């Protein structure tokens, strides 16, 4: 983690951060992945979304949230008149796909945390969506999305909204009601910033 902190802090811009991850040898997940999945959308956008980790489609394409969960995410953004091609920036806690999409281990999350922190600094959004339990672990230091969602937190001085992950919403459509309520809070906050 000391090495990760050094590598992340040394990156002066997003391109350098991406390169620092590409060159970072101390996370074994990289060996099982096809591609580094760094980000998508518009750097500098007011809204930044932090997901969990690439799945199969993301690993193949080298872009976050392009599979089924990503398609739902795009619809959720469209519902609040946001578009990743125009005004959203998206990344994940982990830049490499875990084998068989297993949950990332606490040590893997801790190793990538300095990179994520630097990523947020350099992307400089106005507010964050913390998508699912893995991101809550990485950014808030705790899990429990069912209790956390719907309430603003603060991450690196920014308002941050924990939300149900779209992959969870695909499995549990009844939770879309809560997700919709959270999106409305995000829209209202974006209009004020
Ligand atoms: N789920 C995530 O958390 N991130 C992705 O990029 C894709 C699916």
Boltz pocket constraint, residues with backbone or C-beta under 6 A from the ligand:
constraints:
  - pocket:
      binder: B
      contacts: [[A, 51], [A, 52], [A, 53], [A, 54], [A, 55], [A, 58], [A, 63], [A, 64], [A, 65], [A, 66], [A, 67], [A, 69], [A, 70], [A, 91], [A, 92], [A, 131], [A, 167]]
      max_distance: 6.0
